[in-house]
Each structure stands twice: as structure tokens, then as C-alpha cells.
Amino acid sequence: MIIKPKIRGFICTTAHPEGCRQNVKTQIEYVKSQPKGSNKNKKVLIIGASMGFGLASRITAAYSNNADTIGVVFEKKGEGNKTSTSGWYNTAAFEEFAHADGLYAKTINGDAFSQEIKQQTLDLIKKDLGKIDMLIYSLAAPRRTDKDGEVYNSVIKTIGNSFTDKTIDLKTRKVSEVTIEPANEKEIHDTIKVMGGEDWKDWISFLKTNDAIEDDALTLAYSYIGPEITHPMYLKGTIGKAKEHLYNTSKEISEEFNIKSYISVNKALVTQSSAAIPVVPLYISILYKIMKKENLHEGCIEQMCRLFNEKLNGENIITDSQNQIRLDDWEMKEDIQSQVKEIWNKINDENIDEYSDVEGYWNDFYNIFGFGFENIDYEKDVDIDLNINSINN
């Protein structure tokens, strides 16, 4: 089958297995090329391990730490002429490379919010690893069904007042204004239920109760703060409320379970999640241009490699005054943000290519789904029916 990208809104509905394999291979090669840090965690569970920061975390844990990894993903295998999801192909590729390199890697496929998947994961940990010593929570989900069957949907909205600012139509490269209406109380509550820390804590509690996580284990969840430009849509919006809950949950985990628990505040990057947030894609396009010019740009794998090899430096974990790990430190440099603000005030349709990196944004977007790699022949027939050996189909 010849596979082409099909874009619908902020997602691509097709994925290329060879391109996804190349994406994973490139990330592995990057980690192998870097000096190893002193992080000692060797049995790592990654919740949300198939794309973005979660996938990069799994690759880094395996290839920088020589760690055994179990990944929890929620991906779909293709049927007929429909491709599998990119996360499915990513996971298949990662396991292929990991097993060839003598690394333990197994995957649980299903809804991480569910008790069924928690139990399957526990059973696998007990059978193969005994206990884990690190849990990474990198779940990005639009909805959650709790144990009582109630469904919560997250929304990307402001709180209090409507918000109007610049945004970009990435297809047409047109800069325009967008107005976002504020969320109601139920929408705020539901977004916290989906994107806050409740499920993270449930995982820790379940594993701790069943003696499947070490007493001195380390756990991380990922967040974002960003500059004032994005605050109404992020920090002060529904997502920000959820991330505030995530931060407070981190403190609860440390206090209640005596586990080292941290929030890693990461850089703004092109992911399926960030592509859905109004204002943010224009900000990222401007940021990319500036950070590449300053030789400070990082993708997901560079961020996670710096996290493991520099910030998680043995017992000396580097945090800010609020005990958060700051991987957005280069993005938030005063010089970088002053340049962003200057460009933000003058960018328009006529100067979009001069002041932003829309091409770079699109390249990263296509790479997520296995497209845009120069060494892949996209006119070639490929087999889309790819199995994952360890996954529970």
C-alpha cells in the first residue's frame, strides 16, 4: 500500500510504518551519541509511551540508562486499507530495536485510566521485573472514563473572561485573530479529572499497595508553563488548572508514599496536544525560528536526554525554588522571550516566513506520523499490517 498523509484538523489520520521506524531510529541514534548521565533507575514504567515526550522518555531510559522498560499505550492496529496509528508503529519499531540490542521492552495496550490495564501492568511487573524503580506519567488524553463509568471530557478554554489574540492557519499561513470563550465550572472540573494528577496518584497507590514499586523510587509527570503570550490559553486556562492539580499531586505523592516525585516543566514543542491549542502553534513557529538561530533548539528526544543525563543527576536532582525540574530554561531565557514578544507584535501574513519557522513546524508535525523523512521512499508499497510481539492486541 502507498501511504500519503491525510490531514484533518490538527491530526493526521494516516501513519507510515517505515517513516515511524525511521523516527524512532533517529531518536535512538541521538541518545547513543550522547554522554551518559548518572541516573541509576533500571526498571522503568512509562504511562503514555508511544509518542512525544513519553516515547522519548522510554528511548532515553533504555539507551542512556540501559533500563528495562514497560510502556502503557492506547493505540489502534490498522484494518484493511486503514493504517495503524503512528504510536502503534512507533512502539513496534522501538521494541524491534530494543530487542535487537538486548534490552527488555514490553508493552500493555489499553486505557491507562482503567483498572483492567492497571492490573495487567501490575501482573507483568510482578512476573518480569518484581518491582519498578521509576514511573513516568506522560498521558495526554482528551477524555477519561472513571471506575464508575462516568465520562469526563477535557476542554481547551480560558477561565473567567473570553480571550482574543493572534493565531495561525498553518495550511494557508494566514495570521488572524481568534476568540476563545471561557469554560464553565463543569468544563473546568472535567478537564482537571482528565489532565490533572488523580490518575497518576492512583497508579502510584495501586503499585505501592501491591508491593510493585521500590520505596526509593522516582516518579515524574510532565507540564508546561510558557510565556505571558500563552498564559490565557494555558497557564490561566483550563489546562493550567489541571497542571496546578498535577503539581499539587506531586507533593501529595512525595508526602504520602515517601516516593521522590517531581514535575518536569518542558519546552513548547510540536505534539498532537500542542497543535490543538489556539495561539500556541504561532508562538511555537516564532520560538523555533529564534531558538534555531541561537543554536538552542531541542526536540522531544533532546529534552528527555538532557532530563535524564543532566537534571536527574544521581541523588542531586536539579530543581527550581518550587521543586520543579525546568527543561524550559532555554526557552524562557530573557533574550529569547524578548525577541518572541517583539516579533509577536509585528508578525502578519506578509512577513510570516521572515519571522517564523512554519516549515519547521510542519516538518515536526509530519514526522510525528512518519512522513517527511528524506531517506524514505513514499512512493513505495509498504506492508501496513505490523504486529507488536509483546503487545496485548
C-alpha positions in Angstrom: 0.0 0.0 0.0 1.2 3.5 -0.8 0.6 5.8 2.1 0.1 9.6 1.9 -0.5 12.0 4.8 -4.2 12.9 5.3 -4.6 15.9 7.5 -7.9 16.5 9.4 -7.8 19.5 11.7 -4.7 19.2 14.0 -4.2 15.4 13.4 -3.0 13.2 10.6 -5.3 10.2 10.0 -2.7 8.1 8.4 0.7 6.9 9.5 3.7 5.5 7.6 5.3 2.4 9.3 8.7 2.9 7.7 8.7 6.6 8.5 7.7 5.9 12.1 10.5 3.4 12.3 13.0 6.0 11.0 11.7 8.5 13.6 12.4 6.0 16.4 15.8 5.0 14.9 16.9 8.7 14.7 16.0 9.2 18.3 17.8 6.1 19.4 20.9 7.1 17.5 20.8 10.5 19.1 20.8 9.1 22.6 23.6 6.7 21.8 25.7 9.6 20.6 25.4 11.5 23.9 27.4 11.1 27.1 25.6 9.1 29.7 24.5 10.7 33.0 24.5 9.1 36.4 20.7 8.3 36.7 20.5 4.8 38.1 16.9 3.8 37.5 16.8 0.4 35.8 13.2 -0.7 35.8 11.0 1.9 34.3 7.3 2.1 33.7 6.1 4.8 31.2 2.4 5.6 31.1 1.8 7.1 27.7 4.9 5.7 26.0 4.1 5.7 22.3 4.6 9.3 21.1 6.2 12.7 22.0 7.8 13.0 25.5 6.6 9.6 26.6 8.3 7.8 23.7 11.4 9.9 24.0 11.5 9.1 27.8 11.3 5.4 27.0 14.1 5.6 24.4 16.3 7.6 26.8 15.7 5.3 29.8 16.6 2.3 27.6 19.6 3.6 25.8 21.0 6.0 28.3 20.3 4.0 31.5 20.3 0.5 29.9 16.9 0.2 31.7 14.2 -2.4 31.3 11.0 -0.6 30.2 7.3 -1.4 30.2 5.2 1.0 28.2 1.5 1.6 28.6 -0.1 2.9 25.3 -3.6 3.3 23.8 -3.1 2.6 20.1 -5.0 1.0 17.3 -3.9 -1.6 14.8 -5.0 -1.0 11.3 -7.6 -3.0 9.4 -8.0 -3.4 5.7 -6.7 -0.2 4.0 -6.6 1.7 7.2 -3.1 2.2 8.7 -2.3 1.6 12.3 -1.8 4.7 14.5 1.7 6.2 14.5 2.0 5.3 18.1 1.4 1.6 17.2 4.2 1.7 14.6 6.5 3.7 17.0 6.0 1.0 19.6 6.7 -1.8 17.2 9.9 -0.1 16.0 11.1 0.6 19.5 10.7 -3.0 20.6 12.4 -4.2 17.4 15.5 -2.1 18.1 15.5 -2.7 21.8 15.2 -6.4 21.5 18.0 -6.4 18.9 20.2 -4.5 21.3 19.4 -7.0 24.1 17.1 -4.7 26.1 13.9 -5.8 27.9 10.9 -4.0 26.4 7.2 -5.0 26.7 4.0 -3.0 26.1 0.5 -3.0 27.5 -2.1 -1.6 25.1 -5.3 -0.1 26.5 -6.9 2.6 28.5 -4.4 3.7 31.2 -7.3 5.1 33.3 -8.9 1.7 33.6 -8.4 -0.7 36.5 -8.1 -3.6 33.9 -4.9 -2.0 32.4 -3.5 -1.2 35.8 -4.0 -4.9 36.8 -2.4 -6.2 33.6 0.6 -3.9 34.1 0.9 -5.0 37.7 0.9 -8.6 36.7 3.6 -8.0 34.1 5.8 -6.1 36.6 5.5 -8.9 39.1 6.2 -11.6 36.6 9.2 -10.0 34.8 10.7 -7.2 37.0 9.5 -7.8 40.5 9.3 -4.0 41.2 9.8 -0.9 39.2 12.1 2.0 40.4 10.8 4.7 38.2 7.4 5.7 36.9 7.0 8.3 34.2 3.4 9.7 33.7 3.2 11.2 30.2 -0.5 10.7 29.5 -2.2 13.1 27.0 -5.8 12.1 26.7 -8.9 14.0 25.6 -11.3 12.1 27.9 -11.4 9.7 30.8 -13.9 7.1 31.9 -13.6 6.5 35.7 -14.1 3.3 37.6 -17.9 4.1 38.0 -18.3 4.5 34.2 -18.6 8.3 34.3 -17.0 10.0 31.3 -15.1 13.3 31.6 -14.0 15.4 28.6 -11.2 17.9 28.7 -11.5 21.3 27.0 -9.0 24.0 26.0 -10.6 27.2 27.2 -9.9 30.3 29.2 -11.3 30.9 32.7 -13.2 34.0 33.7 -13.2 36.0 30.5 -13.1 35.4 26.8 -9.7 35.9 25.2 -8.7 37.3 21.8 -5.3 37.2 20.2 -3.3 36.1 17.1 -3.3 32.6 15.8 -2.3 31.0 12.5 -3.9 28.7 10.0 -0.9 26.5 9.3 -2.3 25.3 6.0 -2.8 28.8 4.5 -0.1 30.5 6.6 -2.7 33.2 7.4 -2.4 35.1 10.6 -5.8 36.1 12.1 -7.5 36.7 15.4 -9.2 34.0 17.4 -11.6 34.5 20.3 -11.9 31.7 22.9 -14.9 31.7 25.3 -14.4 30.9 29.0 -15.1 27.5 30.4 -18.0 26.8 32.8 -17.4 25.1 36.2 -18.2 21.6 34.8 -15.7 22.0 32.0 -13.0 23.1 34.4 -13.8 20.2 36.8 -13.8 17.7 33.9 -10.5 19.0 32.5 -8.9 18.5 35.9 -10.3 15.0 36.1 -8.7 14.1 32.7 -5.5 16.1 32.8 -4.8 16.6 36.5 -2.9 14.3 38.9 -5.6 12.0 40.1 -4.8 9.1 37.8 -1.1 9.5 38.4 -1.6 9.1 42.1 -3.9 6.2 41.5 -1.1 4.4 39.7 1.4 5.0 42.4 -1.1 4.0 45.1 -2.0 0.8 43.3 1.6 -0.2 42.7 2.6 0.7 46.3 -0.3 -1.3 47.8 0.7 -4.3 45.7 4.5 -4.0 46.5 5.4 -3.4 42.9 7.3 -0.1 43.3 10.5 0.4 45.2 10.5 2.5 48.4 13.1 4.9 47.0 11.5 5.0 43.5 11.4 8.2 41.4 8.3 9.4 39.6 7.9 12.2 37.1 5.0 13.9 35.3 5.3 16.5 32.5 4.0 20.0 32.4 4.3 23.4 30.7 4.2 27.0 31.9 5.2 29.2 29.0 5.4 33.0 28.5 2.7 35.6 29.1 1.6 35.3 25.4 0.3 31.8 26.0 -0.9 32.2 29.6 -4.6 33.0 28.9 -4.8 29.8 26.9 -2.6 27.7 29.0 -1.4 28.7 32.5 -4.5 30.6 33.4 -6.9 28.4 31.4 -8.5 25.0 31.9 -5.2 23.2 31.1 -3.4 25.4 33.6 -5.9 24.4 36.3 -5.3 20.8 35.5 -1.5 21.3 35.6 -1.9 23.1 39.0 -3.6 19.9 40.2 -0.8 17.8 38.8 1.8 19.9 40.7 -0.1 19.6 44.0 -0.4 15.8 43.4 3.3 15.6 43.0 3.7 17.0 46.5 1.0 14.6 47.8 2.8 11.6 46.3 6.1 12.6 48.0 4.4 13.1 51.4 2.0 10.1 51.4 4.2 7.4 49.7 7.7 8.6 50.5 8.5 8.5 46.8 10.6 11.1 45.1 8.0 12.9 42.9 8.7 15.7 40.5 7.1 17.8 37.8 9.3 18.4 34.8 8.4 21.6 33.1 9.3 21.1 29.4 9.7 23.3 26.4 7.0 24.1 23.9 7.2 21.6 21.1 5.1 20.3 18.2 2.9 17.4 19.5 -0.6 16.3 18.8 -1.6 18.0 22.1 0.0 21.4 21.4 -1.2 21.5 17.9 -4.8 21.7 19.2 -4.3 24.8 21.4 -5.2 28.1 19.7 -2.4 30.7 19.7 0.3 28.1 20.6 1.2 27.0 17.1 2.0 30.6 16.1 4.1 31.0 19.2 5.9 27.8 18.6 6.7 28.8 15.0 8.2 32.0 16.2 10.1 30.3 19.0 11.5 27.7 16.6 12.9 30.4 14.4 14.6 32.2 17.3 15.9 29.2 19.1 17.4 27.6 16.0 19.1 30.9 15.2 20.6 30.9 18.7 21.5 27.2 18.5 19.3 26.4 21.5 16.5 24.4 19.8 15.6 21.0 21.2 13.0 18.4 20.1 11.5 15.8 22.4 14.5 13.4 22.4 17.0 16.2 23.1 14.8 17.4 26.0 14.5 13.9 27.5 18.2 13.2 27.1 19.0 16.4 28.9 16.5 15.5 31.6 18.0 12.0 32.3 21.6 12.9 31.8 21.8 16.4 33.4 18.8 17.1 35.6 18.3 13.7 37.1 21.9 13.5 38.2 22.0 10.7 40.7 20.8 11.9 44.1 21.4 15.5 43.1 18.2 16.3 41.1 18.3 19.8 39.8 15.1 21.8 40.6 13.8 25.4 41.0 12.5 27.0 44.1 9.2 25.2 43.7 10.9 21.8 43.4 10.2 21.6 39.7 12.6 20.4 37.1 13.0 23.2 34.5 13.7 21.9 30.9 12.1 25.1 29.6 15.1 27.1 30.9 16.4 27.8 27.5 13.0 28.7 26.1 12.4 31.1 28.9 15.7 33.0 28.7 15.1 36.7 28.8 16.8 37.3 25.5 14.7 34.6 23.8 11.4 35.8 25.1 12.1 39.5 24.3 12.7 38.5 20.7 9.5 36.5 20.7 7.5 39.4 22.1 9.0 41.8 19.5 8.1 39.5 16.6 4.6 38.7 18.0 3.7 42.4 17.9 4.6 42.8 14.2 4.0 39.4 12.6 1.4 39.2 9.8 0.6 37.4 6.6 3.3 39.3 4.6 6.2 38.6 6.9 5.2 35.2 8.3 8.1 33.4 6.5 10.6 36.0 7.6 9.8 35.9 11.3 8.6 32.4 11.9 9.5 28.8 11.1 6.3 27.4 9.7 8.3 24.9 7.6 10.0 23.6 10.7 6.6 23.3 12.5 5.2 21.3 9.6 8.2 19.1 9.3 7.9 18.2 13.0 4.2 17.6 12.6 4.7 15.3 9.7 7.5 13.4 11.4 5.1 12.5 14.3 3.2 10.4 11.8 6.2 9.0 9.9 6.2 11.4 7.0 8.8 13.9 5.8 12.0 11.8 6.1 14.3 12.2 3.2 15.6 8.6 3.1 12.1 7.1 3.0 10.6 6.3 -0.5 6.9 7.4 0.0 6.0 6.1 -3.5 6.9 2.6 -2.5 4.4 -0.1 -1.5 4.7 -0.9 2.3 3.1 -3.5 4.5 0.8 -1.8 7.0 0.0 -4.9 8.9 2.6 -4.7 11.5 2.4 -6.6 14.8 4.0 -5.8 18.1 5.3 -9.0 19.6 4.8 -8.2 23.3 1.6 -6.1 23.0 -1.8 -7.4 24.1 -3.7 -6.9 20.9 
